[in-house]
Amino acid sequence: MSVGMPVKLLHEAVEHVVTVELNSGELYKGTLTDSEHYWNCVLENVTFTAMVLAFLNPSRNIHVQNSCCDGIHRG
């Protein structure tokens, strides 16, 4: 199976700071430590911003040491 250019770019971004935006509008910004062909990502030193938090107070973020994002859309 051949992977497309977006997946290749995702793999190239490992060890760089990235921002992941979910369909719900939540933002995760951190260092990408691992990624898979199905867009599953592992981030370290993450700053999490929920849409509700950004709306109420844009300077309020939640800091998380590690986070995993599931790239497969279910539903």
Residue frames as qw, qx, qy, qz and C-alpha x, y, z in Angstrom:
[[0.000, 0.889, 0.458, 0.000, 0.00, 0.00, 0.00],
 [0.409, 0.337, 0.002, 0.848, 1.32, 3.40, -0.95],
 [0.213, -0.690, -0.462, 0.515, 0.92, 6.36, 1.40],
 [0.292, 0.845, 0.293, 0.339, -0.03, 9.81, 0.17],
 [0.357, 0.507, -0.195, 0.760, 1.81, 13.08, 0.55],
 [0.435, -0.703, 0.077, -0.556, -0.14, 14.24, 3.67],
 [0.923, -0.384, -0.030, 0.026, 0.91, 11.08, 5.56],
 [0.755, 0.242, -0.140, 0.594, 4.52, 11.54, 4.45],
 [0.046, 0.657, -0.142, 0.739, 4.43, 15.12, 5.76],
 [0.718, -0.616, 0.000, -0.324, 2.98, 13.88, 9.05],
 [0.937, -0.161, -0.074, 0.302, 5.90, 11.44, 9.45],
 [0.517, 0.454, -0.117, 0.716, 8.38, 14.22, 8.60],
 [0.254, -0.749, 0.039, -0.610, 6.90, 16.34, 11.41],
 [0.845, -0.414, -0.298, 0.159, 8.05, 13.89, 14.13],
 [0.616, -0.277, -0.199, 0.710, 10.16, 15.71, 16.76],
 [0.085, 0.280, 0.132, 0.947, 8.69, 19.09, 15.70],
 [0.184, 0.324, 0.556, -0.743, 6.06, 21.20, 17.47],
 [0.110, -0.274, -0.726, -0.621, 2.68, 20.72, 15.78],
 [0.406, 0.086, 0.372, -0.830, -0.90, 21.81, 16.36],
 [0.072, -0.222, -0.940, -0.249, -3.68, 19.23, 16.00],
 [0.421, 0.038, 0.154, -0.893, -7.25, 20.50, 15.61],
 [0.200, 0.209, 0.956, -0.055, -10.02, 17.95, 16.12],
 [0.084, -0.467, -0.661, -0.581, -13.43, 18.08, 14.45],
 [0.359, -0.738, -0.550, 0.157, -14.83, 19.31, 17.77],
 [0.106, 0.917, -0.028, 0.385, -12.57, 22.36, 17.60],
 [0.711, -0.667, 0.144, 0.170, -10.26, 21.27, 20.42],
 [0.474, 0.779, -0.375, 0.169, -6.62, 22.21, 19.88],
 [0.865, -0.419, 0.130, 0.246, -3.59, 20.21, 20.98],
 [0.403, 0.838, -0.323, 0.175, -0.18, 21.83, 20.54],
 [0.698, -0.584, 0.411, 0.055, 2.95, 19.88, 21.43],
 [0.027, 0.579, -0.759, -0.297, 5.96, 17.93, 20.19],
 [0.906, 0.199, -0.149, -0.342, 4.98, 15.10, 17.85],
 [0.369, -0.542, 0.755, -0.018, 6.79, 11.98, 19.08],
 [0.290, 0.020, 0.933, 0.211, 5.08, 9.31, 16.96],
 [0.571, 0.362, -0.004, -0.737, 2.54, 9.02, 14.14],
 [0.509, 0.084, 0.851, 0.102, 0.91, 6.26, 12.11],
 [0.060, 0.124, 0.679, 0.721, -0.57, 5.92, 8.61],
 [0.184, -0.638, -0.724, -0.188, -4.07, 6.21, 10.10],
 [0.005, -0.687, 0.017, -0.726, -3.22, 9.67, 11.57],
 [0.724, -0.632, -0.256, 0.106, -2.88, 8.42, 15.14],
 [0.315, 0.695, -0.301, 0.572, -0.49, 10.81, 16.88],
 [0.688, -0.525, -0.349, 0.359, 1.43, 10.92, 20.16],
 [0.161, 0.804, -0.089, 0.566, 2.34, 14.36, 21.50],
 [0.616, -0.330, -0.445, 0.560, 4.48, 15.43, 24.47],
 [0.206, -0.302, -0.201, 0.909, 4.43, 18.70, 26.46],
 [0.041, 0.519, 0.694, 0.498, 0.94, 19.45, 25.23],
 [0.150, 0.190, 0.276, -0.930, -1.08, 22.63, 25.59],
 [0.049, 0.451, 0.870, 0.192, -4.79, 21.84, 25.27],
 [0.189, 0.160, 0.103, -0.963, -7.37, 24.47, 24.37],
 [0.202, 0.474, 0.857, -0.005, -11.07, 23.61, 24.28],
 [0.048, 0.525, 0.435, 0.730, -13.50, 25.75, 22.31],
 [0.431, -0.803, -0.402, -0.092, -15.38, 26.61, 25.51],
 [0.603, -0.536, -0.069, 0.587, -12.16, 27.68, 27.24],
 [0.380, 0.105, 0.308, 0.866, -11.05, 29.75, 24.25],
 [0.107, -0.676, -0.481, -0.549, -14.45, 31.46, 24.11],
 [0.516, -0.801, -0.301, 0.042, -14.57, 32.28, 27.83],
 [0.356, -0.858, 0.291, 0.228, -10.91, 33.13, 28.34],
 [0.778, 0.592, -0.205, 0.042, -8.49, 32.84, 25.40],
 [0.151, 0.702, -0.630, 0.296, -5.42, 32.94, 27.64],
 [0.661, -0.340, 0.567, -0.354, -6.55, 29.92, 29.67],
 [0.684, 0.344, -0.613, -0.197, -5.02, 26.63, 28.54],
 [0.879, -0.384, 0.248, -0.132, -4.52, 23.22, 30.09],
 [0.221, 0.664, -0.713, -0.052, -1.00, 21.76, 30.09],
 [0.972, -0.079, 0.158, -0.158, -0.70, 17.98, 29.66],
 [0.382, -0.588, 0.653, 0.287, 2.55, 16.02, 29.62],
 [0.111, -0.093, 0.888, 0.436, 1.48, 13.37, 27.06],
 [0.607, 0.376, 0.295, -0.635, -1.54, 12.97, 24.80],
 [0.289, 0.033, 0.866, 0.407, -2.69, 10.55, 22.12],
 [0.493, 0.408, 0.015, -0.768, -5.02, 11.53, 19.28],
 [0.572, 0.195, 0.792, 0.086, -6.94, 8.84, 17.40],
 [0.057, 0.349, -0.408, -0.842, -6.94, 9.66, 13.69],
 [0.042, -0.237, -0.893, -0.381, -9.72, 7.35, 12.52],
 [0.410, -0.086, 0.042, -0.907, -13.15, 8.97, 12.19],
 [0.067, -0.231, -0.968, 0.071, -15.81, 6.79, 13.78],
 [0.199, 0.456, 0.547, -0.673, -19.42, 7.59, 13.37]]
